[in-house]
Amino acid sequence: MQQLAAWLAGDDVGLWGLFLSSFLGATLLPGGSEIVLFTLLKLHPQLLWPALASATIGNTLGAMTSYLLGRLFPRDHHHRSIVWLRRLGSPVLLLAWTPLIGDALCVAAGWLRINPWYAALFMLIGKGARYGVVTLAAT
């Protein structure tokens, strides 16, 4: 934890690190962006809004990367995330932040060619709400 705190000590470095952590955490790679956000806000509470924006935008762009990858995958009509998206449409991407199924939903949205603007909007709202809860916990 001390190493993370030292790394986040600089405002600009901390925000870019948060963005990168959030981006990577939304792809198929593991990440702990919530811990990075929480720690950054404990060290620099004045960065509340820039940190919230950095985490939300980074995580949404990472999810859209998974969406784009989904456009490359062969079709598998029986995966649970495909069934959900077909039935409920892009609003199900509000759950793109959830562990385990969130990445699959983003990939499935790309595979189904869900409108990318709607996909990004619902991902942004869901991920922003999650980071908003982390922000409230840190302040």
C-alpha positions in Angstrom: 0.0 0.0 0.0 2.9 2.4 0.7 4.3 1.8 -2.8 0.9 2.6 -4.3 0.7 5.7 -2.2 4.2 6.9 -3.2 3.3 6.3 -6.9 0.1 8.3 -6.5 1.9 11.2 -4.7 2.0 13.4 -7.8 -1.3 14.8 -8.9 -0.7 14.4 -12.7 1.0 11.0 -12.3 -1.7 9.8 -10.0 -4.5 10.8 -12.5 -2.7 9.2 -15.4 -2.0 6.1 -13.3 -5.7 6.0 -12.3 -6.8 6.3 -16.0 -4.4 3.5 -17.0 -5.5 1.3 -14.2 -9.2 1.9 -15.0 -8.7 1.3 -18.7 -6.8 -2.0 -18.1 -9.3 -3.1 -15.5 -12.2 -2.9 -18.0 -10.5 -5.1 -20.5 -10.0 -8.8 -20.1 -6.9 -8.0 -18.0 -7.2 -8.0 -14.2 -7.1 -4.6 -12.5 -7.8 -2.9 -9.2 -8.8 0.6 -10.2 -11.1 1.0 -7.3 -8.2 0.7 -4.9 -6.2 3.2 -7.0 -9.1 5.6 -7.0 -9.7 5.2 -3.2 -6.0 5.7 -2.4 -5.6 8.7 -4.7 -8.6 10.4 -3.1 -7.2 9.7 0.4 -3.9 11.4 -0.6 -5.5 14.2 -2.7 -9.1 14.8 -1.8 -9.0 18.0 -3.9 -8.8 15.8 -7.0 -12.3 14.3 -6.4 -13.9 15.4 -9.7 -10.8 14.9 -11.9 -10.2 11.5 -10.4 -13.8 10.4 -10.8 -13.7 11.6 -14.5 -10.4 9.9 -15.1 -11.5 6.6 -13.7 -14.9 6.6 -15.4 -13.6 7.6 -18.8 -10.7 5.2 -18.6 -12.9 2.3 -17.6 -15.5 3.2 -20.3 -12.8 3.3 -23.0 -11.4 0.0 -21.8 -14.9 -1.5 -22.0 -15.3 -0.1 -25.5 -12.0 -1.9 -26.4 -13.6 -5.1 -25.3 -16.7 -4.1 -27.4 -14.5 -3.7 -30.5 -12.8 -7.1 -29.8 -16.3 -8.6 -29.7 -16.8 -7.6 -33.3 -14.0 -9.9 -34.3 -15.2 -13.1 -32.5 -17.1 -15.9 -34.2 -20.7 -16.1 -33.3 -21.8 -18.3 -30.4 -25.6 -17.9 -30.0 -25.9 -19.6 -26.6 -23.6 -17.6 -24.3 -25.6 -16.1 -21.4 -24.4 -12.5 -22.2 -25.6 -12.9 -25.8 -29.1 -14.0 -24.6 -29.3 -11.1 -22.2 -28.3 -8.5 -24.7 -30.7 -9.8 -27.4 -33.6 -9.7 -24.9 -32.9 -6.5 -23.0 -30.8 -4.5 -25.5 -28.1 -1.9 -24.7 -29.4 -0.9 -21.2 -28.1 -4.2 -19.9 -24.6 -2.6 -20.3 -25.3 -0.6 -17.2 -24.0 -3.9 -15.6 -20.7 -3.7 -17.5 -19.0 -2.8 -14.3 -19.8 -6.1 -12.6 -17.1 -8.7 -12.0 -17.1 -11.7 -14.2 -20.0 -10.9 -16.5 -19.1 -7.2 -17.2 -16.4 -8.0 -19.7 -18.5 -10.7 -21.4 -21.3 -8.2 -21.8 -19.0 -5.7 -23.5 -17.6 -8.3 -25.8 -21.1 -9.6 -26.6 -22.4 -6.1 -27.3 -19.7 -5.7 -29.9 -20.4 -9.1 -31.3 -24.1 -8.3 -31.7 -23.2 -4.9 -33.2 -25.1 -3.0 -30.6 -25.1 0.7 -31.4 -21.7 1.9 -30.1 -23.0 5.2 -29.0 -25.7 3.6 -26.8 -23.3 1.0 -25.6 -20.8 3.7 -24.6 -23.5 5.7 -22.9 -24.8 2.9 -20.8 -21.3 1.7 -19.9 -20.4 5.3 -18.9 -23.4 5.6 -16.6 -22.9 2.2 -14.9 -19.2 2.7 -14.5 -19.6 6.3 -13.3 -22.1 5.1 -10.7 -19.7 2.4 -9.4 -16.8 4.9 -9.2 -19.2 7.4 -7.5 -19.8 4.9 -4.7 -16.0 4.4 -4.3 -15.6 8.2 -4.3 -18.2 8.6 -1.5 -16.4 5.9 0.5 -13.1 7.7 0.2 -14.4 11.1 1.2 
